[in-house]
Structures are given as C-alpha cells and as structure tokens.
Amino acid sequence: MIRWRKGEVVRVRREWPGAVELDVAVAEGECRALAYPPLVGRPEVGDTVLLNTTALAMGLGTGGYAMVVAVPDRLPQDPSGPGHLVKARYTPLQATVLGADEQGSPHHEALREADSVDGMPVVVADLHSALPAILCGLYADSPGIRVAYVMQDGGALPAWFSMSCATLRERDWLCGVVTTGQSFGGDVEAVTLHTGLLAARHVLGADVAVVAQGPGNLGTGTRWGFSGVAAGEAVNAAAVLAGRPVAALRVSEGDRRERHVGVSHHSLTAYGRVALAPAQVVVPDLPGEFGATVREQAAALATRHEIVTVPVDGLHEALKASPVRLSTMGRGLEEDLAYFVTSAAAGRHAASMLS
C-alpha cells in the first residue's frame, strides 16, 4: 500500500519538460522527489509537499523517487481548453487530456476513418531502454528520417518521467511521443495503441514508429507475469494496420538471471506465443559462442515469424555516439553490449526497409 510523508522542498535539482527533480526534507532526513507540474503545479523552495514514498521504501531502481502528490498550500490552476480523455482513471491524479482521436481534436477527421499506417516499419521492443539504441541503429544508416515513439502503458504512465525522451526530442531524434492507453504526457495522446500508431503516421508524419512500454518494466519471474507481454500485442496491432512489424529481441550477456541470458524468455513468450501476426525478428550477427547461442534460441520463433540476420559492424561506434546515456537494468553500454547492439540491429533493419 502507499507510504505517505510530508516534507519541505529544500532544493530544485533539475528540470525537464513535464518534470522537476527536488530534494525534500522529511522526518528521516532528505530524499529525492519528483514532481509533475502539469498535475500538481511547480513546487518551489520552502513549499510543503505531500509525498508518496512507496518507491523509495521498496528500493525500486527505475522509480527510486518520492513522488509529489500535492503542494497543499499552492494548488495549480484549473486546466483550460478542450479535451475529455481521462487517463490514470479513478486514481487521485487522474488527468484530462485532448486525444488526437476525439471529436474536439483538430486531428479527428484525419483519424476518423484511418485504417492503415501505409506499410510503415514498426519496431517493437520489450523495454524502454531499447528506444535510444534502436534510434542509434536507425540514424546510423538513415539520417534525416522521422521517427515517433509510441508509448504503451505497461511501465510508467507519465511520459514526463523519461529524461531520455525529453533529450531525444530536443535533439530531433524523435518527431514526437504518442502516449496510449492509460499513459499520458506525450506530444500526442491516443486512446489505444492502434490509434497511437495511426497518429504516429498521420499526425506526426513518421517514417518509422518505435513501440515500447514506458520506464519501469514489471516482472514476476513467471512465464506470463511481465508487463513486456504487450510487445506481442504491439506486433498484432502493427500488422492489422498494414504496418511492417519488426521485433527487437531482448538479449543479454550481462544479466545474472539465467532466464534473461541470451534471448530472454520474455521475448520468446511475447513473440512466440502472444504475437499471432508474423513479424521480422531481427537476430544480430554476434560473434563467437554467445552469438551462436542467440541464433539457436531465436530459431524457435521461425515457426511464426521471419528470422532476419543483421550485421553489427559499426553499431558499437553508433551506440557510443548516443545523445542519451544508455542503461538497462543498471548496466551501461560496455557492461551489456549485446543488449544494446541487438536493439540497434533492429533499428538498422528498419532503416533498410525504407530504401
């Protein structure tokens, strides 16, 4: 259940679009806290804040912040403008947003009868950390293309939580973020993954879409109990909308958990069992015994999908030039190179589909 604290803001550490990082004094000392000004207003030094400290108490890696729930003495102004989609519904911080697909949107007519993404490559990944690596592979081979990130709601709900997304948009590596389902805070809001993909194509004008959950993957160590199972559903959505789904495998050589070494059991379940439509599954041409293991494990997906082997020459250098820090499960580029190269290979393959 929720753990609550009251505190006083002592320092504003940094901010990026949609989020402010703070130091807050509480009874136990100081803690890091995160506020979303569009929801709670912008806390200032000296403000009393109400905190949800559940993530801190649980020692969560991705979400290791206290979350500002309210600034009781200085509430934000009531929102103005159109929009009737309610996201994070029936939670204390439910938010009303303007959906691209709703009747009051200027994009409603473009999406009302839209039924196809016109063969757009759709790269699907399990983890949010794959996003910048996929982009490294895309832009290494096809600079100047337009790429949209379509965020599923299996991880974080606010897109504002992702500092990577903020930087990637700032550097023009993303033409926009589309938040779907219960997730919110993107440049474009959509009710479903399907309308999110259509919005990526017809509203943002994307050449390629990357689909993944937001930060904060949830897993239970069971076959079906992980939020990345939605990657399989993303393959289905891309296919039914006449897109070309590209499956990025979750591969690791640095994970200590046996079920994630080589091709993760999450990829084998999401693509092998949940994805009913065929995709192009990208297998990086990794060297040595580990590469052979990855190819052997991925071969199990060939009964439903097309296995595409992609060369990895030059991808390490492309990844080192990433505009954002690469990290997955606390491991950086050199600590789990196979993970990032595999994601970049999926981007490289998507780039090749545009020529």
Backbone hydrogen bonds, N-H to C=O, Kabsch-Sander energy under -0.5 kcal/mol:
donor,donor_aa,acceptor,acceptor_aa,energy
5,R,51,L,-1.8
7,G,49,V,-2.2
8,E,25,A,-1.8
9,V,47,D,-2.5
10,V,23,D,-2.8
11,R,23,D,-1.4
13,R,11,R,-0.7
13,R,21,E,-2.1
14,R,21,E,-1.1
16,W,19,A,-2.1
19,A,16,W,-2.8
20,V,35,A,-2.3
21,E,14,R,-3.0
22,L,33,A,-3.1
23,D,11,R,-2.6
24,V,31,C,-2.7
25,A,8,E,-2.9
26,V,24,V,-0.5
26,V,29,G,-3.7
29,G,26,V,-1.7
31,C,24,V,-2.2
33,A,22,L,-2.4
34,L,66,A,-2.6
35,A,20,V,-2.6
39,L,36,Y,-2.2
40,V,36,Y,-2.3
41,G,37,P,-2.1
46,G,9,V,-2.8
47,D,44,E,-2.4
49,V,7,G,-2.5
50,L,70,A,-2.5
51,L,5,R,-3.4
51,L,49,V,-0.5
52,N,67,M,-2.6
53,T,3,R,-2.9
53,T,51,L,-0.6
57,A,53,T,-2.3
58,M,54,T,-2.0
59,G,55,A,-0.7
59,G,56,L,-0.9
60,L,55,A,-2.1
64,G,61,G,-0.9
65,Y,63,G,-2.1
66,A,32,R,-2.4
67,M,52,N,-2.7
68,V,34,L,-2.6
68,V,66,A,-0.5
69,V,50,L,-3.1
69,V,67,M,-0.5
70,A,50,L,-1.1
74,R,71,V,-2.1
85,L,97,V,-2.0
86,V,84,H,-0.5
87,K,85,L,-0.6
87,K,95,A,-2.8
91,T,88,A,-1.4
94,Q,91,T,-1.7
95,A,87,K,-2.2
97,V,85,L,-2.9
99,G,97,V,-0.7
100,A,189,E,-3.1
102,E,99,G,-1.2
105,S,102,E,-1.7
108,H,105,S,-1.4
111,L,107,H,-1.7
112,R,108,H,-2.1
113,E,109,E,-0.6
117,V,241,L,-2.9
119,G,242,A,-2.1
120,M,117,V,-1.2
122,V,244,R,-2.1
123,V,121,P,-0.5
123,V,209,A,-2.7
124,V,122,V,-0.6
124,V,246,V,-3.1
125,A,211,V,-2.5
130,A,127,L,-1.4
131,L,128,H,-1.8
133,A,129,S,-0.6
134,I,130,A,-2.7
135,L,131,L,-2.1
136,C,132,P,-1.9
137,G,133,A,-1.8
138,L,134,I,-2.2
139,Y,135,L,-2.9
140,A,136,C,-1.5
141,D,137,G,-0.9
141,D,138,L,-0.6
142,S,138,L,-2.4
145,I,142,S,-1.2
147,V,145,I,-0.5
148,A,208,V,-2.1
149,Y,176,G,-2.2
150,V,148,A,-0.6
150,V,210,V,-3.0
151,M,149,Y,-0.7
151,M,178,V,-3.0
152,Q,150,V,-0.5
152,Q,212,A,-2.0
156,A,215,P,-2.6
159,A,184,F,-3.1
161,F,158,P,-1.5
162,S,159,A,-1.6
163,M,161,F,-0.9
166,A,162,S,-1.5
167,T,163,M,-2.2
168,L,164,S,-2.9
169,R,165,C,-2.3
170,E,166,A,-1.9
171,R,167,T,-2.2
172,D,169,R,-1.4
173,W,168,L,-2.8
174,L,168,L,-1.2
175,C,147,V,-2.9
176,G,147,V,-0.6
178,V,149,Y,-3.0
179,T,177,V,-0.5
179,T,188,V,-2.4
180,T,151,M,-2.1
183,S,180,T,-2.0
184,F,157,L,-2.4
187,D,177,V,-1.4
188,V,177,V,-2.0
189,E,98,L,-0.6
190,A,179,T,-2.4
196,G,192,T,-1.9
197,L,193,L,-2.4
198,L,194,H,-2.2
199,A,195,T,-2.4
200,A,196,G,-2.1
201,R,197,L,-1.7
202,H,198,L,-3.2
203,V,199,A,-2.2
204,L,199,A,-2.2
206,A,200,A,-2.7
207,D,146,R,-2.8
208,V,146,R,-1.7
209,A,121,P,-2.1
210,V,148,A,-2.6
211,V,123,V,-3.0
212,A,150,V,-1.5
213,Q,126,D,-0.7
214,G,152,Q,-1.1
220,T,225,G,-1.2
226,F,224,W,-1.7
227,S,218,L,-2.9
229,V,226,F,-1.7
230,A,227,S,-1.5
231,A,228,G,-2.2
232,G,229,V,-1.3
233,E,229,V,-0.8
234,A,230,A,-1.9
235,V,231,A,-1.5
236,N,232,G,-1.6
237,A,233,E,-2.4
238,A,234,A,-2.6
239,A,235,V,-2.2
240,V,236,N,-2.5
241,L,237,A,-1.3
242,A,239,A,-1.8
243,G,238,A,-3.0
244,R,120,M,-2.3
246,V,122,V,-3.0
247,A,280,Q,-2.3
248,A,124,V,-3.0
248,A,246,V,-0.6
249,L,247,A,-0.6
249,L,282,V,-0.6
251,V,249,L,-0.8
252,S,262,G,-1.9
258,E,256,R,-0.6
260,H,257,R,-2.0
261,V,258,E,-1.2
262,G,252,S,-3.2
264,S,250,R,-3.2
264,S,262,G,-0.6
265,H,259,R,-2.1
268,L,264,S,-1.7
269,T,265,H,-1.9
270,A,266,H,-2.9
271,Y,267,S,-2.5
272,G,267,S,-0.6
272,G,268,L,-1.0
273,R,269,T,-2.3
274,V,269,T,-1.7
275,A,270,A,-1.9
276,L,274,V,-0.7
280,Q,245,P,-2.3
281,V,279,A,-0.8
281,V,306,E,-2.7
282,V,247,A,-2.0
282,V,280,Q,-0.6
283,V,281,V,-0.6
283,V,308,V,-3.0
285,D,310,V,-2.5
286,L,284,P,-2.2
291,G,287,P,-1.5
292,A,288,G,-1.8
293,T,289,E,-2.1
294,V,290,F,-2.3
295,R,291,G,-2.3
296,E,292,A,-2.2
297,Q,293,T,-2.6
298,A,294,V,-2.6
299,A,295,R,-1.3
300,A,297,Q,-1.4
301,L,298,A,-2.2
302,A,299,A,-1.6
303,T,300,A,-0.6
304,R,301,L,-1.3
305,H,301,L,-2.3
306,E,279,A,-2.4
307,I,305,H,-0.6
308,V,281,V,-3.0
308,V,306,E,-0.5
309,T,307,I,-0.5
310,V,283,V,-2.2
315,L,312,V,-2.0
316,H,312,V,-0.5
318,A,314,G,-1.8
319,L,315,L,-2.6
320,K,316,H,-1.9
321,A,317,E,-0.8
321,A,318,A,-0.5
322,S,319,L,-1.8
327,S,325,R,-0.5
328,T,331,R,-2.5
331,R,328,T,-2.3
333,L,326,L,-0.5
336,D,332,G,-1.4
339,Y,336,D,-0.9
340,F,336,D,-1.2
341,V,337,L,-2.7
342,T,338,A,-2.2
343,S,339,Y,-1.7
344,A,340,F,-2.5
345,A,341,V,-2.4
346,A,342,T,-1.4
347,G,343,S,-1.6
348,R,344,A,-2.6
349,H,345,A,-2.4
350,A,346,A,-2.1
351,A,347,G,-2.2
352,S,348,R,-1.7
353,M,349,H,-1.1
353,M,350,A,-0.6
354,L,351,A,-1.4
355,S,352,S,-0.7
